[in-house]
Amino acid sequence: MKIIDVLCSKGVTGFYFDDQKAIKSGALMDGFMYQGEPQTPKFSTIRQAGESLSIMLILEDETIAYGDATAVQYSGAGGRDPLFLAEEGKSFFETHLAPLLIGRDVKRFKENANFFDNLVIDGKLMHTAMRYGVTSALLDATAKANRVTIAEIVRKEYNLNNQTYTAIPIFAQTGDERYTNVDKMILKEVDVLPHALINNIDTKLGRQGEILKEYVKWLRNRIIAKRYRDDYMPVLHIDVYGTIGIIFDYDYSKIFAYLKELSDIAKPFTLRIEGPIDEGNREDTMIALKTLREMIDADDDVYVEIVADEWCNTFDDVKYFTDHKAGHMVQVKTPDLGGVNNIIDALRYCLKNDMGAYSGGSCNETNISAEITTSIAIACEASQCLAKPGMGADEGIMIVKNHMQRTLQQIRRRSS
């Protein structure tokens, strides 16, 4: 089955681009926006509308395969590619990629994905968002050409021999609505919650971490008080964007003591803290998370897990953090890896090497990218899968959970 034509259209994402540097520097909220000037290149305001590029591949039987080029909320931060703007992406796609796609056979995925993921144009690789979108569309095209699900294509081409397909635990994020959205998650019995978006010390963490401690206490008590059944035991997963390192001046012993205190407050629930320290570069951040994991693992009374995120962007980064046991889990932040073939490799590598494999991504994605990466998470048996896009909780949970169940039912029908 060959591609006979291609289309692309400018689109919007499920959230916004945020200038993390400006926010960490203390930019204040003004309604839903931020006060002040942006500090990261290409940003026109600290918060601006998220943009995407929808890529459509028309196959010989007039079937259309879809993939969306998207980038994360905090673009340009933590070693990531700069802001992805749809108009620039559209021009690039039509000039450089359309001629390479038309006439291409999509019977198999891996060869096509490797070609476009490693394609060098004007002396450099394409933007991660463009590689993400093109390879997503190619994966969808291969599934449609073979009349099976994306999960089945991934299992077949990557020689994943497990014949059983199961639902993956879903991780939902509250955004700034840390209380109302938790109630939504409890009602829907989400497996992992609430993310909580702790990206500011003064109003979200507290100068000594006291605000976060009170929040974890509230979260624990709220679940116990409002759950329908006693055996609903979600994992508590909170992303702090390096702010714990800042308030304790990167003193590991103080950070460890604080994490221990948080884990005691969270009991009987398992607590995960994502990005407790960001040292501003890959190596030092890796060392920090490795050190924290060693301290935690050496103390039988501490029930907290560390999740790597910042500076762990590419497949090589995932391998680097995993090989050094820098944390207990790695977020495979899907748009940051470029080609979705790298997501597959990254999830598999984590699981083979005693590292939790979190198929993550961003609130700033689309329904198309969420569905495709959810299919990959199913195929690779990820440890958990992000509910995305958006920060309203309901929308992301609906998109990911429903797609997961539809995929599983289709596979079961064929295997019965």
HELIX and SHEET records of a PDB file:
HELIX    1   1 GLN A   20  LYS A   24  1                                   5    
HELIX    2   2 ALA A   86  PHE A   92  1                                   7    
HELIX    3   3 PHE A   93  LEU A   97  3                                   5    
HELIX    4   4 ALA A   98  LEU A  101  1                                   4    
HELIX    5   5 LYS A  110  ASP A  117  1                                   8    
HELIX    6   6 THR A  128  ASN A  146  1                                  19    
HELIX    7   7 ILE A  150  GLU A  157  1                                   8    
HELIX    8   8 THR A  180  LEU A  187  1                                   8    
HELIX    9   9 ILE A  201  LEU A  205  3                                   5    
HELIX   10  10 GLU A  210  LYS A  226  1                                  17    
HELIX   11  11 THR A  243  ILE A  247  1                                   5    
HELIX   12  12 TYR A  252  ALA A  266  1                                  15    
HELIX   13  13 ARG A  282  ASP A  297  1                                  16    
HELIX   14  14 PHE A  315  ASP A  323  1                                   9    
HELIX   15  15 THR A  334  LEU A  337  5                                   4    
HELIX   16  16 VAL A  340  LYS A  352  1                                  13    
HELIX   17  17 ASN A  367  CYS A  380  1                                  14    
HELIX   18  18 ASP A  394  SER A  415  1                                  22    
SHEET    1   A 3 ILE A   3  ASP A  18  0                                        
SHEET    2   A 3 ARG A  47  LEU A  59 -1                                        
SHEET    3   A 3 ILE A  64  ALA A  69 -1                                        
SHEET    1   B 2 MET A  29  ASP A  30  0                                        
SHEET    2   B 2 MET A  33  TYR A  34 -1                                        
SHEET    1   C 2 VAL A 120  ILE A 121  0                                        
SHEET    2   C 2 LYS A 124  LEU A 125 -1                                        
SHEET    1   D 8 ILE A 170  PHE A 171  0                                        
SHEET    2   D 8 GLN A 384  LEU A 386  1                                        
SHEET    3   D 8 GLY A 356  SER A 359  1                                        
SHEET    4   D 8 MET A 329  VAL A 332  1                                        
SHEET    5   D 8 VAL A 304  ALA A 308  1                                        
SHEET    6   D 8 LEU A 271  GLU A 274  1                                        
SHEET    7   D 8 VAL A 235  ASP A 239  1                                        
SHEET    8   D 8 VAL A 192  HIS A 195  1                                        
END                                                                             
